[in-house]
Amino acid sequence: MRKQIVCINWGTKYGAPYINRLYRMVCANTTPPFRFVAFTDTREGVDPGVECFDLPEMPGFMPERTIGQWPKSRLWAAELGDLKGAFLFVDLDVAITGSLDPFFEFGDENDVVLARNIAKPLHKLGQTSIYRMPVGALAPLQDMFAADPQGVADKYRFEQHFVTKNAPNGVKFWPGGWVRHFRIECIPTFPLNYFVEPRLPKGTRVVIFAGSLNPPDAILGQYNKANPHLPPWQHIKRAVKSPKKIKSLRQFMWPATWVRTIWEKAEQDQASSPKPS
């Protein structure tokens, strides 16, 4: 199976710095030859090793009243740039901590393979921060979505739930332990989070940052910018004043040193790993 890694960028939240950082993490963790492709609305400042294509057309319209990442539906098209066959999609805000090669060796190249949604383990839902599929495998879903974007979004909320439930030939999941959810699987449970720094579980290949907690927040030791990191007792004093005291008390973590190491190395690298081809 040819190694094709794809990312998507729209708007101003991420841009070239995130594309370049992901590219450098891929270079450091993938055996050549491979392609790294970005579907993006900006090419300014993007590393020349990245193959850039314009964003595919949005099917239908952008739904409102939903927090799902529905612009990802652009990648469900029957044709996608000049890509052929299977590709591995990776979100821009992940931390790659191990080899990506096994993601191209697992299962059949015609499979749609998702990460497990660990937030709802009993629901057997997928998570699309890192998934693999053949080009066009979800084209029927794009047609379904385009016919009623708001209705689909209201019913499923998240595009990954829609994919899990409606993929034409079903979905498979990556082996356990390959993909970890930072907030759920890396931060020690309360009250250990006040004493132990976030950990990287053994065997992890990719750490995803679903929700509002992203790698820059993990590096600073905060759940979001609205609640910056404070020493433990100051955090507790702030939490008891919050309307959601218990939740706020649980939302403490120390800065994640290993995330800083991976993130900053990717920023500093000049993609010195072998170039894709």
C-alpha positions, 0 to 999 in steps of 0.5 A: 500500500502506497503511503499517502498522508493527508491533512486539511486546513481551513480558516485562520485557527491553524495555517502553515505553522500547523501544516509544517509541524505535522509534516515534520512529525510525519517525516520523523516517523514514516519510512520513505517513500511517502506523500504528504498532501495538504488540502488548504485555503492558504499556501503561504509559508507552507514547507515546499515538501508539502504538496498543496491542493485547493480545498475541495468544494464544501458539499451543500452548506455549512450547518449551524448549531453543531460542534462537529468538524463538518468541513472534513466532509470535503474529503469524502468526494469521489475524486480528491486532487490526484490521489488514488487508492488509500490515504491516511488522514491526520488532524493538524493538532496531534502529537506523533509519538511513534512510527506511522508505518503500521497504519498502512499495513493494518487490514485491507487497503479498501477498509475504512479504519478509524480510531476508537472514540474512547469518550463513549466506549460502549457506543462503538463510535469512531474518531476521525483525528486519524483514519484511513480510507480509499479515495471515494469510499465515503462519496455516498455519505457526501451525497447524503450530507449535501442533501440535508446538511443541517438535518444530518448535523442535528441528528449526528452532531459530529461528522465522525458519528455520521461516518461510523454509522453510515460508511457503506461497508462499515468501519474497522478500528485501529488496534488498541493502544496505537491512538490515545486521547490526551485528556482521557488517557494521558492526564492522571485521574483525580486526585493524582493529576495534582501530583503526577505529570501527564504521561505517554502510555507505552506503545502509543503512536499518535496522541489526539487532542479532541475538544478544546484542550490542544497541544499548546494548552497541554504544554502550558498545563491548562484545559483552555486559555480561559483558565490558565495554569495555576499552582495547585492551591491557587487552582483549587481556590479558583475552582471552588468559586466556579459554578461547576466546582467538581468539574473545575477541581478535576481540570488540573494538570501539570505542564506536559513535558513530553508534548513540549519536547515533540511539539518544539522539536517539530517546530525547529526541524527543517524536515531533515528526514528523507524527503517523500516521493 
